[in-house]
């Protein structure tokens, strides 16, 4: 099989081929061994210890070897895996322009992965994402195979599938630090624990002991907003036995403005009011509201290190530190706003402009994120491998609400307070892992181990001016009585058996038991198989059970935020813990785990020279999905819904050589997925999740999405990437598909958003081995999703100045061009 140039560069040594992962891991070691037997033995040991390399037969090319999905000492390639796994190299990730962070790279490359625009309250700073139509907290995120801590944000106003989720913020990891990303598209809770319902995303950090790169990128959207990024990576040797690999990235993205003028504000302007929109913070005055990607900036640092203490024992450590800032503009308040009126009645003298022009609050979100993993791995004399590690990670989100008012707050002298600390959130996790692996015989590998995890969610109170009375307009501050620290711990034990039943049949069996201090124990299992019918065709499939444990944040969060209801009125929405006395009196009860059953079946085939095809169908049944419910204006989380996710993924790759110097690598990746709510659980006999929300869950995400890319090498110096990203039709979240019957015809009808296609183009020129200059464009034809027009009966947001579907995965950012210069050393 011909290896795609964009994924791996092979080096040849004494007639053997060696993947780039091997060359990185053993660089500086292999030259000491001239005899083939010693060379091959050394590489085999490294493969068994790191699970990241493959040893090929003489003269054969190899695919990338995957870490995720198998604990066996025998390296597995993508085609060997009994479940679908995608692998994206650092080069793949770097060839996505216009993205604010690594989230956009995955959104562009993985068809079954969806990322909504960063709009709305906390979702402006932590992107809601989805794999196979599930919530972000139903996908487990790993770094170097270790569980990554989740964000401190519980999603309150995310798209329907993510409402109430509490997932990991992958945007804290800089792309330059990554060797590759593995995306396992299958249930894996029996192997890895809570959250691995939709699958697993594993970030593999660079581990080179020498060399590195420096990159500088600058770009502009066609509408004029700019962004830039500086990034560097370096590998350093620690004596003769170790390495440390360092990565640093800093970037800045200007806010995008894609809205229209608020009709009410336009009326004020038409009537001669002065200063309307004068408080715009993104340079888009006189618009009183800014719709689009928020302003963001950040600095992200990652390290990865290892040191051989002996031939059979190694220390390893990795971690990150990130600090990011974001700014998002809220809904416009006109001069009749109650907090403005009350402040003026108190005698505030610093609101002269607001008296006639109104005001628009804006929210600053500052995140601090860190993690540290320290471990020891090696091999006992009986050839049993071991790995023991400690990890600690935390994420904090600090809110500052600016340019707002609380009519119930005291004046400071004669000034109304305009800047408010509304309260902060923190998520901290501590893990202990002990893992073993024993090759029982040539056909059986047994993995087993244990895990202990403690996680704490903290909600901190805000300034008194932010919470007194009805609270500040836009995001009422957390009251001292609502603040708190909430912890839970759990332990787990697992057994994972991999069997080469025959030369053609591979079997995997896994069982895992976990016990949680807040809701009890759960046992999950998995059986997976791959059967090679011939040298060019293999069948694969799996059945498993899985779960998502309710987080302390989901179980204990108290919050009050402001939104626009179906009648375009500004309203406050409150949230209480599921086991609070107020919720219990309405029939609510403590949260328990979401339970899932996964089925998958597919095949891989080598169709002809350099062309492979993989098709996998899936069915995921989730019972007790945690969702926000409401009774008598009291909002809370409960195990409300039973949801069925099913679909099929198709991946076709091909390599074409045309002429002596030219070659093209083609990748077509397509997914079809549907979501159906099969059960809407009642609380005290009442349906607590409305039919409107159920319809959103089923229809807000597109059923169809694909990417098609062609990478052509015209010479050793010039390459061109062309990519098409297709997002199928779906429905806007506003209104309902059938609408509300009326004598004039249906009202509040949800508009269908037609399919949209984005085209990306990138040209790279490398005058030598060190320098590369890149010029590219994302969405070069400046495509936008359908506008939600102001037509009779159609639900829209024209009254607040937004012509596009607010949370559709078809973003309304428009075209973007960029240039990048990189230096390899």
TAVENPE-V524871 format. One record per backbone hydrogen bond with DSSP energy under -1.0 kcal/mol. NH is the residue of the N-H (numbers start at 1). CO is the residue of the C=O. E is the energy in kcal/mol with one decimal. If there is no record, write none. Layout:
NH/CO/E
NH/CO/E
//
This chain:
7/4/-1.5
8/4/-1.9
11/18/-1.9
13/16/-2.5
16/13/-2.0
18/11/-2.0
23/19/-2.1
24/20/-2.1
25/21/-2.2
26/22/-2.7
29/26/-2.7
30/26/-1.8
32/29/-1.7
33/30/-2.5
39/35/-2.4
40/36/-3.0
41/37/-2.3
42/38/-2.3
43/39/-2.1
44/40/-2.2
45/41/-2.2
46/42/-2.0
47/43/-2.2
48/44/-2.3
49/45/-1.9
50/46/-2.3
51/47/-2.2
59/15/-1.5
60/57/-2.3
66/76/-2.9
81/77/-1.1
86/183/-2.4
88/181/-2.5
90/179/-1.3
93/89/-2.0
94/90/-1.8
104/101/-1.1
106/102/-2.0
107/103/-2.1
108/104/-1.7
109/105/-1.7
110/106/-2.7
113/110/-1.8
114/130/-3.2
116/128/-1.9
119/117/-1.9
123/120/-1.5
124/121/-1.8
125/122/-2.0
126/122/-1.8
130/114/-2.3
132/112/-2.9
134/131/-1.5
138/135/-1.7
139/136/-1.2
140/199/-2.1
142/201/-3.2
143/146/-2.7
144/203/-2.7
146/143/-2.2
148/141/-2.7
151/167/-2.7
155/165/-2.8
162/159/-2.6
163/160/-1.1
164/155/-2.5
165/162/-2.4
172/169/-1.2
173/170/-1.9
177/174/-1.4
178/175/-1.6
179/204/-3.3
180/204/-1.5
181/88/-2.2
182/202/-2.7
183/86/-2.8
184/200/-3.2
185/84/-2.3
186/184/-1.1
188/196/-2.8
192/188/-2.5
193/189/-1.9
195/547/-2.2
196/193/-1.3
197/195/-2.1
198/138/-3.1
200/184/-2.0
201/140/-2.7
202/182/-3.0
203/142/-2.6
204/180/-2.5
206/177/-2.5
213/233/-2.3
214/823/-1.9
215/231/-3.2
216/821/-2.2
217/229/-2.9
218/819/-2.4
219/227/-2.6
220/817/-2.1
221/225/-3.2
222/815/-2.6
224/221/-2.4
227/219/-2.1
228/252/-2.2
229/217/-2.5
230/250/-2.8
231/215/-2.5
232/248/-2.6
233/213/-2.8
234/246/-2.4
235/211/-3.2
236/244/-2.8
238/242/-2.3
242/238/-1.1
243/306/-2.6
244/236/-2.5
245/304/-3.3
246/234/-3.0
247/302/-2.4
248/232/-2.6
249/300/-2.4
250/230/-2.7
251/298/-2.2
252/228/-2.2
253/296/-3.4
254/226/-2.4
256/293/-2.6
258/291/-3.3
260/801/-3.4
266/262/-2.5
267/263/-2.0
268/264/-1.6
269/265/-2.2
270/266/-2.8
271/267/-1.7
272/269/-1.8
273/268/-2.8
278/275/-2.4
280/277/-1.7
287/284/-2.0
295/327/-1.8
296/253/-2.1
297/325/-2.2
298/251/-1.9
299/323/-2.3
300/249/-3.1
301/321/-2.9
302/247/-2.3
303/319/-2.2
304/245/-1.9
305/317/-3.3
306/243/-2.1
307/315/-2.5
308/241/-2.4
309/313/-1.8
310/313/-2.0
314/377/-3.2
315/307/-3.3
316/375/-2.3
317/305/-2.3
318/373/-1.6
319/303/-2.0
320/371/-1.6
321/301/-2.4
322/369/-2.9
323/299/-2.4
324/367/-2.2
325/297/-3.1
326/365/-1.6
327/295/-2.3
328/363/-2.6
330/361/-3.0
333/359/-3.3
337/334/-2.3
341/337/-2.5
342/338/-2.6
343/339/-1.9
344/340/-2.2
345/341/-2.2
346/342/-1.4
347/344/-1.3
348/343/-2.0
349/414/-2.9
355/351/-1.7
356/353/-1.1
357/353/-2.2
358/354/-2.0
359/333/-2.5
362/402/-1.9
363/328/-3.6
364/400/-2.9
365/326/-2.4
366/398/-2.5
367/324/-2.5
368/396/-1.8
369/322/-2.7
370/394/-2.3
371/320/-2.1
372/392/-2.3
373/318/-2.8
374/390/-2.7
375/316/-2.9
376/388/-2.7
377/314/-2.7
378/386/-2.2
379/312/-2.2
380/384/-3.1
383/380/-1.8
385/437/-2.7
386/378/-2.2
387/435/-2.2
388/376/-2.8
389/433/-2.5
390/374/-2.8
391/431/-2.3
392/372/-2.2
393/429/-2.4
394/370/-2.5
395/427/-2.4
396/368/-2.6
397/425/-2.5
398/366/-2.8
400/364/-2.1
401/420/-2.8
402/362/-3.2
404/418/-1.8
409/406/-2.0
412/415/-3.3
415/412/-1.8
420/401/-2.8
425/397/-2.1
426/458/-2.1
427/395/-2.7
428/456/-2.5
429/393/-3.0
430/454/-2.7
431/391/-2.6
432/452/-2.6
433/389/-2.4
434/450/-2.5
435/387/-3.0
436/448/-2.9
437/385/-2.0
438/446/-3.1
440/438/-1.2
440/444/-1.2
441/444/-1.3
445/498/-2.6
446/438/-3.1
447/496/-3.4
448/436/-2.0
449/494/-1.7
450/434/-2.3
451/492/-2.4
452/432/-2.5
453/490/-2.7
454/430/-2.6
455/488/-2.5
456/428/-2.9
457/486/-2.9
458/426/-2.9
459/484/-2.9
460/424/-3.0
462/478/-2.2
463/421/-3.2
466/463/-1.2
467/463/-1.0
468/464/-2.5
471/468/-2.0
472/466/-2.4
473/405/-2.6
477/466/-2.5
478/422/-2.4
482/479/-1.3
483/479/-1.2
484/459/-2.2
486/457/-2.9
488/455/-1.9
490/453/-2.4
491/515/-1.6
492/451/-2.6
493/513/-2.1
494/449/-2.1
495/511/-2.3
496/447/-3.4
497/509/-3.2
498/445/-2.7
499/507/-3.2
500/443/-3.0
501/499/-1.4
502/505/-1.5
506/530/-2.8
507/499/-3.0
508/528/-2.9
509/497/-2.8
510/526/-2.3
511/495/-2.3
512/524/-2.8
513/493/-2.6
514/522/-2.6
515/491/-2.5
516/520/-2.7
517/489/-2.6
520/516/-1.9
522/514/-2.6
524/512/-2.7
526/510/-2.4
527/543/-2.6
528/508/-2.3
529/541/-2.8
530/506/-2.2
531/539/-3.0
532/504/-2.8
533/531/-1.0
534/537/-2.2
538/604/-2.6
539/531/-2.9
540/602/-2.7
541/529/-2.3
542/600/-2.2
543/527/-2.4
544/598/-2.2
545/525/-2.4
546/596/-2.6
548/594/-1.5
555/551/-2.2
556/552/-1.2
557/553/-1.8
559/575/-1.4
561/573/-2.3
562/474/-1.4
563/571/-2.6
565/569/-2.4
568/565/-2.3
571/563/-2.8
573/561/-3.4
575/559/-2.3
576/635/-2.8
580/577/-1.6
584/580/-3.0
585/581/-2.0
586/583/-1.2
587/584/-1.4
588/583/-2.4
594/548/-2.6
595/623/-2.6
596/546/-2.7
597/621/-1.9
598/544/-2.9
599/619/-2.4
600/542/-2.4
601/617/-2.1
602/540/-3.0
603/615/-2.1
604/538/-2.4
605/613/-2.6
606/536/-2.9
607/611/-1.2
611/608/-2.5
612/653/-2.4
613/605/-2.7
614/651/-2.4
615/603/-2.1
616/649/-2.5
617/601/-3.2
618/647/-2.6
619/599/-2.3
620/645/-3.7
621/597/-2.7
622/643/-3.1
623/595/-3.5
625/641/-3.3
627/638/-2.4
629/636/-4.0
630/688/-1.4
631/634/-2.4
634/631/-2.3
636/629/-2.1
638/627/-2.0
640/625/-1.3
640/638/-2.1
641/625/-1.6
642/679/-2.5
643/622/-3.0
644/676/-3.2
645/620/-2.9
646/674/-1.9
647/618/-2.0
648/672/-2.2
649/616/-3.0
650/670/-3.1
651/614/-2.7
652/668/-3.1
653/612/-2.3
654/666/-2.4
655/610/-1.2
656/664/-3.3
658/662/-1.3
663/713/-1.2
664/656/-3.3
665/711/-2.7
666/654/-3.5
667/709/-2.3
668/652/-3.1
669/707/-2.7
670/650/-3.0
671/705/-2.5
672/648/-2.7
673/703/-2.4
674/646/-3.0
676/644/-2.4
678/642/-2.4
679/642/-1.8
681/640/-3.1
683/686/-2.7
686/683/-2.0
694/690/-2.1
695/691/-2.5
696/692/-1.9
697/693/-2.5
698/694/-1.7
699/695/-1.4
700/696/-2.6
705/671/-1.8
706/726/-1.7
707/669/-2.4
708/724/-2.3
709/667/-2.6
710/722/-2.7
711/665/-2.6
712/720/-2.9
713/663/-2.7
714/718/-1.9
715/718/-1.3
719/764/-2.0
720/712/-2.4
721/762/-3.0
722/710/-2.3
723/760/-2.5
724/708/-2.9
725/758/-3.1
726/706/-3.1
727/756/-2.6
728/704/-3.1
730/753/-1.9
731/699/-2.5
732/751/-2.4
736/748/-2.1
740/747/-3.5
745/742/-2.1
747/740/-2.6
749/793/-3.6
750/736/-3.0
753/730/-4.0
756/727/-2.2
758/725/-3.0
760/723/-3.2
761/777/-2.5
762/721/-2.5
763/775/-2.8
764/719/-2.8
765/773/-2.8
766/717/-2.7
772/822/-2.2
773/765/-3.0
774/820/-3.1
775/763/-2.5
776/818/-2.7
777/761/-3.0
778/816/-2.8
780/759/-2.8
782/779/-2.3
788/803/-3.9
789/787/-1.2
791/789/-1.9
794/791/-1.8
795/749/-2.6
800/797/-1.7
801/798/-1.6
802/797/-2.2
811/809/-1.3
816/778/-2.1
817/220/-2.5
818/776/-2.6
819/218/-2.8
820/774/-2.7
821/216/-2.3
822/772/-2.6
823/214/-2.6
824/770/-2.9
825/212/-2.5
//
